[in-house]
Amino acid sequence: MNIKIVIAVNKKDVWFCRICIASIRYYYPEVEIFLLKDELNGKFSTEEIEVNWKVQLISYDVKKFGWSAAKMHFYCDERFEGQRFLVLDSDIVLVGKLLDESFVNDLAWDVVVSEEVVEDPSAEWFGQTYFDYNTVKTYDFHFKYQGYAFNCGQLFCKGNFLSARQLEPYFDFNSYPPWKRLDIFPLVDQSLFNYLLPSLAIQNKIKLSRENFMLWSENKQTLEMEFLPSSKGSPFLIHWAGALRTPFINRMSRSDILTFFEKYYYSKVNFGDIKRRIRLIKPLFNSGLRYIKKRVQH
């Protein structure tokens, strides 16, 4: 298989990353998986994941990235020129053999997005989710909206499909915070890529393909569908962006799916059930300790 998977992870969502990786390994035991670690929220170990699930790290001199910044370093990393990747946020689960789909193995694309058809980019919700259309038109009079938008938590792409020079007007690779034009693109890569990628495609600078391979965790189809792990039906990714996300996954939408893959993760880890229970108790203990300290101080 010539597709590799890259997952962005930080200290606060490493619990979700474990579930994400387990879902991938359930269907693809041998696919190469890499982590992009962001230590802005603190250092954290991924040794257990690396050892038990055959996962590697992609490292940069920068260790503290911030919102979606690690992915920007990866997208224009010349070390991965021409290789093919699925790049994911941690709050995503794979259901089915998505990597076997014909579009994944089409060699023509540079990047593939999971599109949503949106007729009116001037709608208020569009501005809150992607960018303010009038602001972007003022910035770039030649911009032509193409009738669709996409979430950036899941992209198929070729390594180095963008150059640092193309990103330089919007992103500083050597400073923190790295995002330059939040006045125009406030939702970082989500705003920027919905402007930049279609624009580059129109100019024939990249080959952009649009498919439907992601489901929101809260939409009707996701909430009502039957979950059969080994089903040969249409494969997809489920993304919990904007939804409740907590290690206490019984509180989340489609907790049955999350629980299935969490159990699968810990089944492959020594003393897995004990570790799972400790990891649930620890934040409650720390929260209680902080409460007691505040009471004592007052």
C-alpha atoms as an extended CHARMM CRD file, in Angstrom:
* protein
*
       298  EXT
         1         1  MET       CA              0.0000000000        0.0000000000        0.0000000000  PROA      1               0.0000000000
         2         2  ASN       CA              1.4580000000        3.3610000000       -1.0110000000  PROA      2               0.0000000000
         3         3  ILE       CA             -0.6020000000        5.5240000000        1.3680000000  PROA      3               0.0000000000
         4         4  LYS       CA              0.7910000000        6.5290000000        4.7480000000  PROA      4               0.0000000000
         5         5  ILE       CA             -1.1070000000        8.1400000000        7.6100000000  PROA      5               0.0000000000
         6         6  VAL       CA             -0.0900000000       11.1750000000        9.6570000000  PROA      6               0.0000000000
         7         7  ILE       CA             -1.9470000000       12.1600000000       12.8400000000  PROA      7               0.0000000000
         8         8  ALA       CA             -1.5760000000       15.4920000000       14.6400000000  PROA      8               0.0000000000
         9         9  VAL       CA             -1.6860000000       15.0770000000       18.4150000000  PROA      9               0.0000000000
        10        10  ASN       CA             -1.1530000000       17.1130000000       21.5720000000  PROA      10              0.0000000000
        11        11  LYS       CA             -1.2560000000       16.3970000000       25.2810000000  PROA      11              0.0000000000
        12        12  LYS       CA             -4.9600000000       17.1610000000       25.6140000000  PROA      12              0.0000000000
        13        13  ASP       CA             -6.1420000000       14.8110000000       22.8740000000  PROA      13              0.0000000000
        14        14  VAL       CA             -3.7020000000       11.9140000000       23.1250000000  PROA      14              0.0000000000
        15        15  TRP       CA             -6.5470000000        9.8380000000       24.6180000000  PROA      15              0.0000000000
        16        16  PHE       CA             -8.4950000000       10.3300000000       21.3800000000  PROA      16              0.0000000000
        17        17  CYS       CA             -5.3880000000        9.6270000000       19.3030000000  PROA      17              0.0000000000
        18        18  ARG       CA             -5.1940000000        6.1450000000       20.8380000000  PROA      18              0.0000000000
        19        19  ILE       CA             -8.7280000000        5.4270000000       19.6450000000  PROA      19              0.0000000000
        20        20  CYS       CA             -7.9810000000        6.8670000000       16.2110000000  PROA      20              0.0000000000
        21        21  ILE       CA             -4.9160000000        4.6650000000       15.7880000000  PROA      21              0.0000000000
        22        22  ALA       CA             -6.7490000000        1.5600000000       16.9860000000  PROA      22              0.0000000000
        23        23  SER       CA             -9.4560000000        2.1550000000       14.3800000000  PROA      23              0.0000000000
        24        24  ILE       CA             -6.8360000000        2.4260000000       11.6390000000  PROA      24              0.0000000000
        25        25  ARG       CA             -4.9540000000       -0.6830000000       12.7550000000  PROA      25              0.0000000000
        26        26  TYR       CA             -8.2050000000       -2.6590000000       12.9770000000  PROA      26              0.0000000000
        27        27  TYR       CA             -8.5460000000       -2.3820000000        9.2020000000  PROA      27              0.0000000000
        28        28  TYR       CA             -4.9230000000       -1.8660000000        8.1670000000  PROA      28              0.0000000000
        29        29  PRO       CA             -2.4360000000       -3.7200000000       10.3980000000  PROA      29              0.0000000000
        30        30  GLU       CA              0.5650000000       -2.8000000000        8.2470000000  PROA      30              0.0000000000
        31        31  VAL       CA             -0.0610000000        0.7300000000        6.9620000000  PROA      31              0.0000000000
        32        32  GLU       CA              2.6410000000        3.1790000000        8.0570000000  PROA      32              0.0000000000
        33        33  ILE       CA              1.4260000000        5.6170000000       10.7210000000  PROA      33              0.0000000000
        34        34  PHE       CA              3.2550000000        8.7400000000       11.8720000000  PROA      34              0.0000000000
        35        35  LEU       CA              2.5590000000       11.2220000000       14.6640000000  PROA      35              0.0000000000
        36        36  LEU       CA              3.0280000000       14.9890000000       14.5640000000  PROA      36              0.0000000000
        37        37  LYS       CA              3.4470000000       15.9190000000       18.2250000000  PROA      37              0.0000000000
        38        38  ASP       CA              2.6470000000       19.4190000000       19.4580000000  PROA      38              0.0000000000
        39        39  GLU       CA              3.9870000000       20.1170000000       22.9570000000  PROA      39              0.0000000000
        40        40  LEU       CA              2.4510000000       23.5720000000       23.3750000000  PROA      40              0.0000000000
        41        41  ASN       CA              0.0630000000       22.1640000000       25.9970000000  PROA      41              0.0000000000
        42        42  GLY       CA              2.8970000000       20.2830000000       27.6920000000  PROA      42              0.0000000000
        43        43  LYS       CA              5.2180000000       17.3690000000       27.0580000000  PROA      43              0.0000000000
        44        44  PHE       CA              3.6650000000       13.9150000000       26.8320000000  PROA      44              0.0000000000
        45        45  SER       CA              4.8010000000       10.4010000000       26.0450000000  PROA      45              0.0000000000
        46        46  THR       CA              3.6690000000        8.4460000000       23.0050000000  PROA      46              0.0000000000
        47        47  GLU       CA              6.0460000000        5.5380000000       23.6540000000  PROA      47              0.0000000000
        48        48  GLU       CA              3.1890000000        3.1500000000       24.4190000000  PROA      48              0.0000000000
        49        49  ILE       CA              1.5440000000        4.0080000000       21.0990000000  PROA      49              0.0000000000
        50        50  GLU       CA              4.7940000000        3.7610000000       19.1600000000  PROA      50              0.0000000000
        51        51  VAL       CA              5.8200000000        0.3920000000       20.5990000000  PROA      51              0.0000000000
        52        52  ASN       CA              2.4750000000       -1.4110000000       20.6710000000  PROA      52              0.0000000000
        53        53  TRP       CA              0.9960000000       -0.0340000000       17.4530000000  PROA      53              0.0000000000
        54        54  LYS       CA              4.0310000000        0.3080000000       15.1580000000  PROA      54              0.0000000000
        55        55  VAL       CA              3.8380000000        4.0870000000       14.9950000000  PROA      55              0.0000000000
        56        56  GLN       CA              6.6670000000        6.4880000000       14.1390000000  PROA      56              0.0000000000
        57        57  LEU       CA              7.2980000000       10.1740000000       14.8550000000  PROA      57              0.0000000000
        58        58  ILE       CA              7.9040000000       13.0190000000       12.4340000000  PROA      58              0.0000000000
        59        59  SER       CA             10.1540000000       15.4910000000       14.2220000000  PROA      59              0.0000000000
        60        60  TYR       CA             10.9720000000       19.1460000000       13.7030000000  PROA      60              0.0000000000
        61        61  ASP       CA             13.2280000000       21.5720000000       15.5330000000  PROA      61              0.0000000000
        62        62  VAL       CA             10.0510000000       23.3210000000       16.6410000000  PROA      62              0.0000000000
        63        63  LYS       CA              8.2790000000       21.4240000000       19.4350000000  PROA      63              0.0000000000
        64        64  LYS       CA              5.5510000000       23.8930000000       20.3880000000  PROA      64              0.0000000000
        65        65  PHE       CA              3.3590000000       24.6150000000       17.3810000000  PROA      65              0.0000000000
        66        66  GLY       CA             -0.1410000000       25.7460000000       18.3030000000  PROA      66              0.0000000000
        67        67  TRP       CA             -3.4200000000       25.4460000000       16.4340000000  PROA      67              0.0000000000
        68        68  SER       CA             -2.8780000000       23.3360000000       13.2660000000  PROA      68              0.0000000000
        69        69  ALA       CA              0.6590000000       24.6810000000       12.8470000000  PROA      69              0.0000000000
        70        70  ALA       CA              2.4360000000       21.3090000000       12.9520000000  PROA      70              0.0000000000
        71        71  LYS       CA              0.4920000000       20.2330000000        9.8760000000  PROA      71              0.0000000000
        72        72  MET       CA              1.6780000000       23.2980000000        7.9760000000  PROA      72              0.0000000000
        73        73  HSD       CA              5.2930000000       22.2750000000        8.5660000000  PROA      73              0.0000000000
        74        74  PHE       CA              4.4520000000       18.8150000000        7.2820000000  PROA      74              0.0000000000
        75        75  TYR       CA              2.5800000000       19.9040000000        4.1510000000  PROA      75              0.0000000000
        76        76  CYS       CA              5.6600000000       21.5910000000        2.7090000000  PROA      76              0.0000000000
        77        77  ASP       CA              8.3120000000       19.2120000000        4.0680000000  PROA      77              0.0000000000
        78        78  GLU       CA             10.6270000000       18.3230000000        1.1890000000  PROA      78              0.0000000000
        79        79  ARG       CA             11.6000000000       15.0380000000        2.8660000000  PROA      79              0.0000000000
        80        80  PHE       CA              8.2270000000       13.6130000000        1.8270000000  PROA      80              0.0000000000
        81        81  GLU       CA              8.1640000000       14.8850000000       -1.7520000000  PROA      81              0.0000000000
        82        82  GLY       CA              5.7500000000       12.8460000000       -3.8740000000  PROA      82              0.0000000000
        83        83  GLN       CA              4.7560000000       10.3700000000       -1.1460000000  PROA      83              0.0000000000
        84        84  ARG       CA              1.0370000000        9.9740000000       -0.4990000000  PROA      84              0.0000000000
        85        85  PHE       CA             -0.5930000000       10.5990000000        2.8620000000  PROA      85              0.0000000000
        86        86  LEU       CA             -3.8420000000       10.7770000000        4.7400000000  PROA      86              0.0000000000
        87        87  VAL       CA             -3.4140000000       13.5720000000        7.3020000000  PROA      87              0.0000000000
        88        88  LEU       CA             -5.7720000000       13.4680000000       10.2850000000  PROA      88              0.0000000000
        89        89  ASP       CA             -6.6450000000       15.2830000000       13.4650000000  PROA      89              0.0000000000
        90        90  SER       CA             -6.8200000000       13.0150000000       16.5070000000  PROA      90              0.0000000000
        91        91  ASP       CA            -10.5750000000       13.3160000000       17.0270000000  PROA      91              0.0000000000
        92        92  ILE       CA            -11.3640000000       11.0460000000       14.1000000000  PROA      92              0.0000000000
        93        93  VAL       CA            -12.2110000000        7.3610000000       13.7670000000  PROA      93              0.0000000000
        94        94  LEU       CA            -11.9660000000        5.1940000000       10.6600000000  PROA      94              0.0000000000
        95        95  VAL       CA            -14.8880000000        2.8790000000        9.9160000000  PROA      95              0.0000000000
        96        96  GLY       CA            -14.2260000000        0.5240000000        7.0210000000  PROA      96              0.0000000000
        97        97  LYS       CA            -11.4460000000        0.1220000000        4.4680000000  PROA      97              0.0000000000
        98        98  LEU       CA            -11.3360000000        3.6650000000        3.1550000000  PROA      98              0.0000000000
        99        99  LEU       CA             -7.8120000000        3.3010000000        1.7880000000  PROA      99              0.0000000000
       100       100  ASP       CA             -9.0790000000        0.7130000000       -0.6920000000  PROA      100             0.0000000000
       101       101  GLU       CA            -11.3820000000        3.1970000000       -2.4170000000  PROA      101             0.0000000000
       102       102  SER       CA            -10.5450000000        3.8930000000       -6.0610000000  PROA      102             0.0000000000
       103       103  PHE       CA            -10.0820000000        7.6400000000       -5.5860000000  PROA      103             0.0000000000
       104       104  VAL       CA             -7.3830000000        7.0470000000       -2.9720000000  PROA      104             0.0000000000
       105       105  ASN       CA             -5.3030000000        5.1520000000       -5.4910000000  PROA      105             0.0000000000
       106       106  ASP       CA             -5.8170000000        7.6430000000       -8.3200000000  PROA      106             0.0000000000
       107       107  LEU       CA             -2.3170000000        8.9710000000       -8.9630000000  PROA      107             0.0000000000
       108       108  ALA       CA             -3.5020000000       12.2470000000      -10.4940000000  PROA      108             0.0000000000
       109       109  TRP       CA             -4.3140000000       14.2450000000       -7.3670000000  PROA      109             0.0000000000
       110       110  ASP       CA             -2.1050000000       16.4210000000       -5.1930000000  PROA      110             0.0000000000
       111       111  VAL       CA             -4.7710000000       16.8250000000       -2.5170000000  PROA      111             0.0000000000
       112       112  VAL       CA             -8.2320000000       15.3560000000       -1.8830000000  PROA      112             0.0000000000
       113       113  VAL       CA            -10.8060000000       17.0460000000        0.3520000000  PROA      113             0.0000000000
       114       114  SER       CA            -14.1240000000       15.8040000000        1.6920000000  PROA      114             0.0000000000
       115       115  GLU       CA            -16.4160000000       18.4280000000        0.2540000000  PROA      115             0.0000000000
       116       116  GLU       CA            -19.6590000000       19.9400000000        1.4510000000  PROA      116             0.0000000000
       117       117  VAL       CA            -21.7440000000       21.7400000000       -1.1620000000  PROA      117             0.0000000000
       118       118  VAL       CA            -22.5230000000       25.2490000000        0.0930000000  PROA      118             0.0000000000
       119       119  GLU       CA            -24.4850000000       27.5600000000       -2.1670000000  PROA      119             0.0000000000
       120       120  ASP       CA            -24.2660000000       30.7720000000       -0.1320000000  PROA      120             0.0000000000
       121       121  PRO       CA            -20.7950000000       31.6560000000        1.2050000000  PROA      121             0.0000000000
       122       122  SER       CA            -22.1540000000       34.9500000000        2.5590000000  PROA      122             0.0000000000
       123       123  ALA       CA            -24.2590000000       33.1240000000        5.1730000000  PROA      123             0.0000000000
       124       124  GLU       CA            -23.3810000000       33.9490000000        8.7710000000  PROA      124             0.0000000000
       125       125  TRP       CA            -22.6230000000       30.3300000000        9.6980000000  PROA      125             0.0000000000
       126       126  PHE       CA            -20.2000000000       30.0660000000        6.7660000000  PROA      126             0.0000000000
       127       127  GLY       CA            -18.2230000000       33.0090000000        8.1080000000  PROA      127             0.0000000000
       128       128  GLN       CA            -18.1100000000       31.3990000000       11.5450000000  PROA      128             0.0000000000
       129       129  THR       CA            -16.9300000000       28.0780000000       10.1150000000  PROA      129             0.0000000000
       130       130  TYR       CA            -14.6280000000       29.0160000000        7.2280000000  PROA      130             0.0000000000
       131       131  PHE       CA            -14.1440000000       32.7110000000        6.4160000000  PROA      131             0.0000000000
       132       132  ASP       CA            -16.0850000000       35.9040000000        5.8930000000  PROA      132             0.0000000000
       133       133  TYR       CA            -16.7210000000       35.9790000000        2.1690000000  PROA      133             0.0000000000
       134       134  ASN       CA            -16.8080000000       39.7730000000        1.8380000000  PROA      134             0.0000000000
       135       135  THR       CA            -13.5560000000       40.1320000000        3.7600000000  PROA      135             0.0000000000
       136       136  VAL       CA            -11.8190000000       37.6360000000        1.4780000000  PROA      136             0.0000000000
       137       137  LYS       CA            -13.2020000000       39.3430000000       -1.6350000000  PROA      137             0.0000000000
       138       138  THR       CA            -11.8190000000       42.6520000000       -0.3740000000  PROA      138             0.0000000000
       139       139  TYR       CA             -8.4520000000       40.9880000000        0.1950000000  PROA      139             0.0000000000
       140       140  ASP       CA             -8.4630000000       39.2420000000       -3.2130000000  PROA      140             0.0000000000
       141       141  PHE       CA            -10.7860000000       40.7870000000       -5.7780000000  PROA      141             0.0000000000
       142       142  HSD       CA            -10.0810000000       37.9070000000       -8.1820000000  PROA      142             0.0000000000
       143       143  PHE       CA            -11.1640000000       35.1710000000       -5.7490000000  PROA      143             0.0000000000
       144       144  LYS       CA            -13.9220000000       32.9930000000       -7.1820000000  PROA      144             0.0000000000
       145       145  TYR       CA            -15.8980000000       30.8450000000       -4.7810000000  PROA      145             0.0000000000
       146       146  GLN       CA            -16.3730000000       27.3600000000       -6.2670000000  PROA      146             0.0000000000
       147       147  GLY       CA            -19.5690000000       26.2740000000       -4.5050000000  PROA      147             0.0000000000
       148       148  TYR       CA            -18.0960000000       23.9760000000       -1.8640000000  PROA      148             0.0000000000
       149       149  ALA       CA            -16.1860000000       24.0110000000        1.4070000000  PROA      149             0.0000000000
       150       150  PHE       CA            -14.2980000000       21.4160000000        3.4250000000  PROA      150             0.0000000000
       151       151  ASN       CA            -13.0550000000       20.6870000000        6.9040000000  PROA      151             0.0000000000
       152       152  CYS       CA             -9.2700000000       20.4580000000        7.1820000000  PROA      152             0.0000000000
       153       153  GLY       CA             -9.1420000000       17.7440000000        9.8260000000  PROA      153             0.0000000000
       154       154  GLN       CA             -8.8080000000       15.0970000000        7.1220000000  PROA      154             0.0000000000
       155       155  LEU       CA             -6.9330000000       15.5580000000        3.8570000000  PROA      155             0.0000000000
       156       156  PHE       CA             -5.3550000000       13.1590000000        1.4170000000  PROA      156             0.0000000000
       157       157  CYS       CA             -2.2710000000       14.8160000000       -0.0090000000  PROA      157             0.0000000000
       158       158  LYS       CA              1.0990000000       14.3120000000       -1.5900000000  PROA      158             0.0000000000
       159       159  GLY       CA              4.1120000000       15.2430000000        0.4640000000  PROA      159             0.0000000000
       160       160  ASN       CA              5.3580000000       18.7690000000       -0.2260000000  PROA      160             0.0000000000
       161       161  PHE       CA              2.2280000000       19.5720000000       -2.2530000000  PROA      161             0.0000000000
       162       162  LEU       CA              2.6160000000       23.1390000000       -0.9960000000  PROA      162             0.0000000000
       163       163  SER       CA              5.7940000000       25.1660000000       -0.7360000000  PROA      163             0.0000000000
       164       164  ALA       CA              6.9060000000       27.3350000000        2.1560000000  PROA      164             0.0000000000
       165       165  ARG       CA              6.9530000000       30.2110000000       -0.2990000000  PROA      165             0.0000000000
       166       166  GLN       CA              3.2500000000       29.7350000000       -1.0870000000  PROA      166             0.0000000000
       167       167  LEU       CA              2.4340000000       29.7660000000        2.6180000000  PROA      167             0.0000000000
       168       168  GLU       CA              4.7670000000       32.6160000000        3.5740000000  PROA      168             0.0000000000
       169       169  PRO       CA              2.1480000000       35.3990000000        3.2470000000  PROA      169             0.0000000000
       170       170  TYR       CA             -0.0180000000       33.6050000000        5.8130000000  PROA      170             0.0000000000
       171       171  PHE       CA              2.3080000000       31.5740000000        8.0180000000  PROA      171             0.0000000000
       172       172  ASP       CA              5.6410000000       32.2290000000        9.7480000000  PROA      172             0.0000000000
       173       173  PHE       CA              7.6420000000       29.0290000000       10.1360000000  PROA      173             0.0000000000
       174       174  ASN       CA             10.1240000000       30.6080000000       12.5380000000  PROA      174             0.0000000000
       175       175  SER       CA              7.9590000000       32.5420000000       15.0060000000  PROA      175             0.0000000000
       176       176  TYR       CA              5.1760000000       31.9940000000       17.4910000000  PROA      176             0.0000000000
       177       177  PRO       CA              2.3230000000       32.5560000000       17.0410000000  PROA      177             0.0000000000
       178       178  PRO       CA              2.8370000000       31.5410000000       13.4070000000  PROA      178             0.0000000000
       179       179  TRP       CA             -0.4370000000       32.6470000000       11.7720000000  PROA      179             0.0000000000
       180       180  LYS       CA             -0.1170000000       36.0520000000       10.0960000000  PROA      180             0.0000000000
       181       181  ARG       CA             -3.5090000000       37.0020000000        8.6490000000  PROA      181             0.0000000000
       182       182  LEU       CA             -6.0380000000       36.0710000000       11.2740000000  PROA      182             0.0000000000
       183       183  ASP       CA             -7.9190000000       39.2440000000       10.3480000000  PROA      183             0.0000000000
       184       184  ILE       CA             -8.8250000000       37.5330000000        7.0620000000  PROA      184             0.0000000000
       185       185  PHE       CA             -8.4220000000       33.8390000000        7.9000000000  PROA      185             0.0000000000
       186       186  PRO       CA             -9.3880000000       33.5910000000       11.5930000000  PROA      186             0.0000000000
       187       187  LEU       CA             -9.8020000000       29.8020000000       11.7140000000  PROA      187             0.0000000000
       188       188  VAL       CA             -6.1970000000       29.1870000000       10.6640000000  PROA      188             0.0000000000
       189       189  ASP       CA             -5.8220000000       26.3240000000        8.1490000000  PROA      189             0.0000000000
       190       190  GLN       CA             -9.5890000000       25.8560000000        7.9070000000  PROA      190             0.0000000000
       191       191  SER       CA            -10.0340000000       29.4260000000        6.6980000000  PROA      191             0.0000000000
       192       192  LEU       CA             -6.8340000000       29.5980000000        4.6930000000  PROA      192             0.0000000000
       193       193  PHE       CA             -7.1450000000       26.3180000000        2.7910000000  PROA      193             0.0000000000
       194       194  ASN       CA            -10.7510000000       26.9690000000        1.7790000000  PROA      194             0.0000000000
       195       195  TYR       CA             -9.4230000000       30.0790000000        0.0770000000  PROA      195             0.0000000000
       196       196  LEU       CA             -5.9750000000       28.9640000000       -1.0420000000  PROA      196             0.0000000000
       197       197  LEU       CA             -6.4410000000       25.4150000000       -2.3390000000  PROA      197             0.0000000000
       198       198  PRO       CA             -9.3270000000       26.1480000000       -4.7510000000  PROA      198             0.0000000000
       199       199  SER       CA             -7.4300000000       29.2370000000       -5.9160000000  PROA      199             0.0000000000
       200       200  LEU       CA             -4.2860000000       27.2270000000       -6.6430000000  PROA      200             0.0000000000
       201       201  ALA       CA             -6.3720000000       24.5720000000       -8.4060000000  PROA      201             0.0000000000
       202       202  ILE       CA             -7.9410000000       27.1850000000      -10.7020000000  PROA      202             0.0000000000
       203       203  GLN       CA             -4.4340000000       28.3950000000      -11.5410000000  PROA      203             0.0000000000
       204       204  ASN       CA             -3.3960000000       24.7800000000      -12.3000000000  PROA      204             0.0000000000
       205       205  LYS       CA             -0.7430000000       24.9320000000       -9.5860000000  PROA      205             0.0000000000
       206       206  ILE       CA             -2.1860000000       21.9190000000       -7.7640000000  PROA      206             0.0000000000
       207       207  LYS       CA             -4.5660000000       19.1100000000       -8.7130000000  PROA      207             0.0000000000
       208       208  LEU       CA             -7.4390000000       19.2090000000       -6.2400000000  PROA      208             0.0000000000
       209       209  SER       CA             -9.9550000000       16.3640000000       -6.0390000000  PROA      209             0.0000000000
       210       210  ARG       CA            -13.2550000000       16.4590000000       -4.1330000000  PROA      210             0.0000000000
       211       211  GLU       CA            -14.8690000000       13.3830000000       -2.6040000000  PROA      211             0.0000000000
       212       212  ASN       CA            -17.1970000000       12.5110000000        0.2740000000  PROA      212             0.0000000000
       213       213  PHE       CA            -15.3860000000       10.4300000000        2.8700000000  PROA      213             0.0000000000
       214       214  MET       CA            -16.0440000000       12.2340000000        6.1830000000  PROA      214             0.0000000000
       215       215  LEU       CA            -19.1560000000       12.2570000000        8.3760000000  PROA      215             0.0000000000
       216       216  TRP       CA            -19.7530000000       14.6800000000       11.2290000000  PROA      216             0.0000000000
       217       217  SER       CA            -20.2980000000       12.8830000000       14.5140000000  PROA      217             0.0000000000
       218       218  GLU       CA            -23.5210000000       14.7850000000       15.1850000000  PROA      218             0.0000000000
       219       219  ASN       CA            -25.3010000000       14.5150000000       11.8490000000  PROA      219             0.0000000000
       220       220  LYS       CA            -28.3860000000       12.3710000000       11.3840000000  PROA      220             0.0000000000
       221       221  GLN       CA            -26.7020000000        9.7440000000        9.2170000000  PROA      221             0.0000000000
       222       222  THR       CA            -23.9860000000        9.1650000000       11.8040000000  PROA      222             0.0000000000
       223       223  LEU       CA            -26.3500000000        9.0730000000       14.7650000000  PROA      223             0.0000000000
       224       224  GLU       CA            -28.7670000000        6.6160000000       13.1430000000  PROA      224             0.0000000000
       225       225  MET       CA            -26.4740000000        4.2480000000       11.2620000000  PROA      225             0.0000000000
       226       226  GLU       CA            -25.8070000000        0.6930000000       12.4060000000  PROA      226             0.0000000000
       227       227  PHE       CA            -22.1930000000        0.1100000000       13.4150000000  PROA      227             0.0000000000
       228       228  LEU       CA            -20.8260000000       -3.1610000000       12.0560000000  PROA      228             0.0000000000
       229       229  PRO       CA            -17.0240000000       -3.0820000000       12.3730000000  PROA      229             0.0000000000
       230       230  SER       CA            -16.4110000000       -5.7100000000        9.7040000000  PROA      230             0.0000000000
       231       231  SER       CA            -19.1070000000       -4.5500000000        7.3030000000  PROA      231             0.0000000000
       232       232  LYS       CA            -18.1010000000       -4.2090000000        3.6520000000  PROA      232             0.0000000000
       233       233  GLY       CA            -20.3540000000       -1.1800000000        3.1750000000  PROA      233             0.0000000000
       234       234  SER       CA            -19.1470000000        2.2800000000        2.2270000000  PROA      234             0.0000000000
       235       235  PRO       CA            -16.1560000000        3.2370000000        4.3850000000  PROA      235             0.0000000000
       236       236  PHE       CA            -15.7810000000        6.6750000000        5.9590000000  PROA      236             0.0000000000
       237       237  LEU       CA            -14.1720000000        8.7590000000        8.6640000000  PROA      237             0.0000000000
       238       238  ILE       CA            -16.1940000000       10.1150000000       11.5880000000  PROA      238             0.0000000000
       239       239  HSD       CA            -15.0130000000       13.4870000000       12.9010000000  PROA      239             0.0000000000
       240       240  TRP       CA            -15.9830000000       14.8390000000       16.3350000000  PROA      240             0.0000000000
       241       241  ALA       CA            -14.8830000000       18.4240000000       15.5850000000  PROA      241             0.0000000000
       242       242  GLY       CA            -17.1220000000       20.8790000000       17.4160000000  PROA      242             0.0000000000
       243       243  ALA       CA            -18.7990000000       18.1010000000       19.3980000000  PROA      243             0.0000000000
       244       244  LEU       CA            -18.3650000000       17.0920000000       23.0220000000  PROA      244             0.0000000000
       245       245  ARG       CA            -14.9590000000       15.4380000000       23.4030000000  PROA      245             0.0000000000
       246       246  THR       CA            -14.0440000000       13.8770000000       26.7230000000  PROA      246             0.0000000000
       247       247  PRO       CA            -12.0920000000       10.8100000000       27.9100000000  PROA      247             0.0000000000
       248       248  PHE       CA            -15.3950000000        9.7670000000       29.5040000000  PROA      248             0.0000000000
       249       249  ILE       CA            -16.5560000000        8.6020000000       26.1110000000  PROA      249             0.0000000000
       250       250  ASN       CA            -19.9020000000        7.2590000000       27.3300000000  PROA      250             0.0000000000
       251       251  ARG       CA            -20.9860000000       10.9290000000       27.3480000000  PROA      251             0.0000000000
       252       252  MET       CA            -20.1470000000       11.3870000000       23.6710000000  PROA      252             0.0000000000
       253       253  SER       CA            -22.1650000000       10.7940000000       20.5230000000  PROA      253             0.0000000000
       254       254  ARG       CA            -21.6680000000        7.3050000000       19.0620000000  PROA      254             0.0000000000
       255       255  SER       CA            -19.9650000000        6.1490000000       22.2210000000  PROA      255             0.0000000000
       256       256  ASP       CA            -20.5120000000        2.5810000000       20.9960000000  PROA      256             0.0000000000
       257       257  ILE       CA            -18.0540000000        3.1380000000       18.1490000000  PROA      257             0.0000000000
       258       258  LEU       CA            -15.5290000000        4.8930000000       20.3710000000  PROA      258             0.0000000000
       259       259  THR       CA            -15.8090000000        2.1920000000       23.0420000000  PROA      259             0.0000000000
       260       260  PHE       CA            -15.2610000000       -0.5830000000       20.5040000000  PROA      260             0.0000000000
       261       261  PHE       CA            -11.9810000000        0.9040000000       19.2900000000  PROA      261             0.0000000000
       262       262  GLU       CA            -10.8280000000        1.9880000000       22.7430000000  PROA      262             0.0000000000
       263       263  LYS       CA            -11.2360000000       -1.6040000000       23.9570000000  PROA      263             0.0000000000
       264       264  TYR       CA             -9.3450000000       -2.7830000000       20.8930000000  PROA      264             0.0000000000
       265       265  TYR       CA             -6.5170000000       -0.3710000000       21.7140000000  PROA      265             0.0000000000
       266       266  TYR       CA             -6.1230000000       -1.5680000000       25.2860000000  PROA      266             0.0000000000
       267       267  SER       CA             -6.4080000000       -5.2250000000       24.2850000000  PROA      267             0.0000000000
       268       268  LYS       CA             -2.9900000000       -4.8540000000       22.6350000000  PROA      268             0.0000000000
       269       269  VAL       CA             -1.3220000000       -3.0880000000       25.5800000000  PROA      269             0.0000000000
       270       270  ASN       CA              0.1420000000       -4.8300000000       28.6290000000  PROA      270             0.0000000000
       271       271  PHE       CA             -2.1390000000       -4.2990000000       31.6480000000  PROA      271             0.0000000000
       272       272  GLY       CA             -4.3860000000       -2.4060000000       29.2800000000  PROA      272             0.0000000000
       273       273  ASP       CA             -7.5560000000       -2.4660000000       31.3510000000  PROA      273             0.0000000000
       274       274  ILE       CA             -5.7100000000       -1.2560000000       34.4390000000  PROA      274             0.0000000000
       275       275  LYS       CA             -4.1030000000        1.5800000000       32.4740000000  PROA      275             0.0000000000
       276       276  ARG       CA             -7.4520000000        2.5980000000       31.0360000000  PROA      276             0.0000000000
       277       277  ARG       CA             -9.0170000000        2.8030000000       34.4930000000  PROA      277             0.0000000000
       278       278  ILE       CA             -6.0930000000        4.7550000000       35.9480000000  PROA      278             0.0000000000
       279       279  ARG       CA             -6.2400000000        7.2460000000       33.0940000000  PROA      279             0.0000000000
       280       280  LEU       CA             -9.9060000000        7.8720000000       33.8120000000  PROA      280             0.0000000000
       281       281  ILE       CA             -9.3730000000        8.2860000000       37.5520000000  PROA      281             0.0000000000
       282       282  LYS       CA             -6.3040000000       10.5330000000       37.3210000000  PROA      282             0.0000000000
       283       283  PRO       CA             -8.0280000000       13.6810000000       35.9600000000  PROA      283             0.0000000000
       284       284  LEU       CA            -10.7720000000       13.3300000000       38.5810000000  PROA      284             0.0000000000
       285       285  PHE       CA             -8.1360000000       13.0590000000       41.3080000000  PROA      285             0.0000000000
       286       286  ASN       CA             -6.2210000000       16.0800000000       39.9770000000  PROA      286             0.0000000000
       287       287  SER       CA             -9.4300000000       18.0990000000       39.7370000000  PROA      287             0.0000000000
       288       288  GLY       CA            -10.3030000000       17.2250000000       43.3240000000  PROA      288             0.0000000000
       289       289  LEU       CA             -6.8110000000       18.1410000000       44.4770000000  PROA      289             0.0000000000
       290       290  ARG       CA             -7.0320000000       21.5460000000       42.7920000000  PROA      290             0.0000000000
       291       291  TYR       CA            -10.3950000000       22.1510000000       44.4640000000  PROA      291             0.0000000000
       292       292  ILE       CA             -8.9920000000       21.3160000000       47.9050000000  PROA      292             0.0000000000
       293       293  LYS       CA             -5.9980000000       23.6380000000       47.3700000000  PROA      293             0.0000000000
       294       294  LYS       CA             -8.3060000000       26.5130000000       46.4350000000  PROA      294             0.0000000000
       295       295  ARG       CA            -10.4440000000       25.9140000000       49.5290000000  PROA      295             0.0000000000
       296       296  VAL       CA             -7.3700000000       25.8490000000       51.7640000000  PROA      296             0.0000000000
       297       297  GLN       CA             -6.0110000000       29.0720000000       50.2280000000  PROA      297             0.0000000000
       298       298  HSD       CA             -9.2770000000       30.8750000000       50.9260000000  PROA      298             0.0000000000
